Amino acid sequence: RGRNMKRLEMRFENQEGKFVTCTLDDPVEPIDHNAVNAAMDVVIAQNAFTSNGGDLVAKRSARVIDQQIEEIEIN
């Protein structure tokens, strides 16, 4: 039996210029592009996350990944 899984992937740049990806499973649909942009701005402004390369300093991209998952029965 198959199922669908969606994930919101937000990519940021840290102080070292490296990319950091934050993901959110099962985002609210339809995706509000303005809300995603605003949320990413808040993450940066409030220094909500850090990484090995320092604080997140810039937004780089956001996307929704839609996966079809099919379970295989194992005997």
N, C-alpha and C positions, 0 to 999 in steps of 0.2 A: 504494500500500500504506500503510495507516494504522498508527500506533503510539500508545501511551499514554504520557504523561509526567506524573509527579507531582512536586510541589515543596512543601516545608515553608516557610512564610513566618512569620517571627517579627518582631513589631513592638515597638519600644521607644520610650521618650520620652527625649530628651536634655536637657541642662541648660537649653536655651533653650525647652523645652516643645514642640519639634518632633518629629515621628515619624521614626524611622529603621527601615528594613526590612532584615532579613538573611534570605537565602534559602538553602535547601539542596536540591539536586536529588536525586531518587530516595531519599527517606527510607526507613529500615527499616520494614517493615510487619509486623504491625499497629502503628500509631502508639501509643506509650506516652505518654499525656498527662502522667503524673507525671514521666517522664524529660524531656519537653520543658520543663515548668515548672522542673525542677531545672537543666537546661542553661541556661535563660535567667537563672536566679538566679546561676549561675557566671559567665556573661558579664558581668553587672553587677558582681558582687563582685570579680572579677579585672581589671576594666577592660580586657577583652579587645579591645574595639573603641572607636574614638572617631569623632566626626563633626564636621562643620563647626560644629555648634552645641554642641560640648563632649562630655563623657562621657555615656554612657548611664546613666540614673538610675532608670528604672522600666519594668516590663513593661506592655504595653498589650493585645496580642492575639497569637494564634497560629492558623494555619489551614493546611490541606492543600488545594492546588489541583490538580485532576485535569484534564488536558487531553487531548483526542483530536486528534492531528496527522495530517493526510492530505497526503501529498506529491502534487504535481501534476506530471505529466510535461510537460516543455517540449520542443517540437520545434524 
